[in-house]
Amino acid sequence: MSGIMAFRAADGDGSRGTRGFDATVAHPARVYDYWLGGKDNFQADRIAGQETIAAYPAIRSSARANRAFLTRTVSYLAGQRGIRQFLDIGSGLPAAPNTHEVAQSIAPQSRIVYVDNDPMVLSHARALLTSGPQGVTAYVDADLRDPAAILTQAAAVLDFTEPAAILLLAVLDHIPGLDQARQILAQLLAAVPPGSFLVISHAASDIDPEAMAEMTGRLNEHLAQASYAARPREVITRFFDGLDLVRPGVVTVTRWHPRSEMDSARMASHWGGVARKPGRCRPG
Ligand SMILES: C[S@@+](CC[C@H](N)C(=O)[O-])C[C@H]1O[C@@H](n2cnc3c(N)ncnc32)[C@H](O)[C@@H]1O
């Protein structure tokens, strides 16, 4: 099966406020795009971007390191673990290489579902929906706080009786309630079989804590909802409870299977890890 598929999920509980474009208020996807040096942002996002960079200049290189972590983890899962299905939640604005480009360069039949709740990401979905002919790429407009809606829509493309990778990169940072974050994870993981993987990256509250706290405070002043929360390594490690953490465990994103010693030594203010849901895979 090949082609382009896009869905529109219900607007969750609506608690995020307006679903329309609001160029006058900073949005997480667009501020992140600014940190990455992208052009898909408005003045409100650039102001938020500049103020947060002033508080914590390293956030720019850490955002880039986070994208490199995405590339390495997807390469690892597709290349070394045989994963052919990816659910990338909080996918953000396109920033090549995107998940489908990495996965399909290794396994062209890979199926990828992107999910985000930002209307601007939705408007750029076409750029993400460029699957190779053997695979499938789809986009779901939905909210991480409504995992059931995500899973229902994604099931049109992903076969949840087969292992899948759930990618939550720099998005749990936008779920400030710890219990809520854990419930979301439990719901997502319950839907996938043993042999599936969870990938998380998350802003670190315990690396350069004062600068990170200042940066977080400034970002929240600009967002429609002051929802951004960095967390310490210990808390992020516990997100993987019940799973088998792949070595080296939860480390700064630059230290997870680095391609060189120089890369590994780079500073990053995001923790990252990969874990496998234990148990036997269904015989194929
Ligand atoms: C910092 S960006 C990360 C993008 C990409 N995952 C990466 O790591 O490069 C966070 C993304 O999560 C999205 N996001 C934030 N809260 C969300 C929610 N409740 N549901 C779905 N997406 C959300 C934002 O719109 C944004 O695109």
The ligand as an SDF file (V2000), in Angstrom:
LIG
                    3D

 27 29  0  0  0  0  0  0  0  0999 V2000
    9.6530   21.1690   20.8320 C   0  0  0  0  0  0  0  0  0  0  0  0
    8.6380   20.6160   19.5200 S   0  0  0  0  0  0  0  0  0  0  0  0
    9.3660   19.0140   19.2050 C   0  0  0  0  0  0  0  0  0  0  0  0
    9.2940   18.5830   17.7520 C   0  0  0  0  0  0  0  0  0  0  0  0
    9.9300   17.2220   17.4590 C   0  0  0  0  0  0  0  0  0  0  0  0
    9.2780   16.1610   18.2000 N   0  0  0  0  0  0  0  0  0  0  0  0
   11.3930   17.2250   17.7930 C   0  0  0  0  0  0  0  0  0  0  0  0
   11.7510   16.7080   18.8670 O   0  0  0  0  0  0  0  0  0  0  0  0
   12.1970   17.7260   17.0280 O   0  0  0  0  0  0  0  0  0  0  0  0
    7.1780   20.1580   20.4220 C   0  0  0  0  0  0  0  0  0  0  0  0
    6.0110   19.8090   19.5140 C   0  0  0  0  0  0  0  0  0  0  0  0
    4.9740   19.2130   20.3110 O   0  0  0  0  0  0  0  0  0  0  0  0
    3.7430   19.7610   19.9170 C   0  0  0  0  0  0  0  0  0  0  0  0
    2.8170   19.6690   21.0590 N   0  0  0  0  0  0  0  0  0  0  0  0
    2.8640   20.3430   22.2250 C   0  0  0  0  0  0  0  0  0  0  0  0
    1.8510   19.9740   23.0280 N   0  0  0  0  0  0  0  0  0  0  0  0
    1.1550   19.0150   22.3460 C   0  0  0  0  0  0  0  0  0  0  0  0
    0.0070   18.2450   22.6360 C   0  0  0  0  0  0  0  0  0  0  0  0
   -0.6250   18.3710   23.8000 N   0  0  0  0  0  0  0  0  0  0  0  0
   -0.4310   17.3660   21.7000 N   0  0  0  0  0  0  0  0  0  0  0  0
    0.2120   17.2430   20.5040 C   0  0  0  0  0  0  0  0  0  0  0  0
    1.3130   17.9430   20.1780 N   0  0  0  0  0  0  0  0  0  0  0  0
    1.7770   18.8250   21.0850 C   0  0  0  0  0  0  0  0  0  0  0  0
    4.0350   21.1860   19.5170 C   0  0  0  0  0  0  0  0  0  0  0  0
    3.0340   21.7200   18.6610 O   0  0  0  0  0  0  0  0  0  0  0  0
    5.3830   21.0290   18.8360 C   0  0  0  0  0  0  0  0  0  0  0  0
    5.2340   20.7750   17.4670 O   0  0  0  0  0  0  0  0  0  0  0  0
  1  2  1  0
  2  3  1  0
  2 10  1  0
  3  4  1  0
  4  5  1  0
  5  6  1  0
  5  7  1  0
  7  8  2  0
  7  9  1  0
 10 11  1  0
 11 12  1  0
 11 26  1  0
 12 13  1  0
 13 14  1  0
 13 24  1  0
 14 15  1  0
 14 23  1  0
 15 16  2  0
 16 17  1  0
 17 18  1  0
 17 23  2  0
 18 19  1  0
 18 20  2  0
 20 21  1  0
 21 22  2  0
 22 23  1  0
 24 25  1  0
 24 26  1  0
 26 27  1  0
M  CHG  2   2   1   9  -1
M  END
$$$$
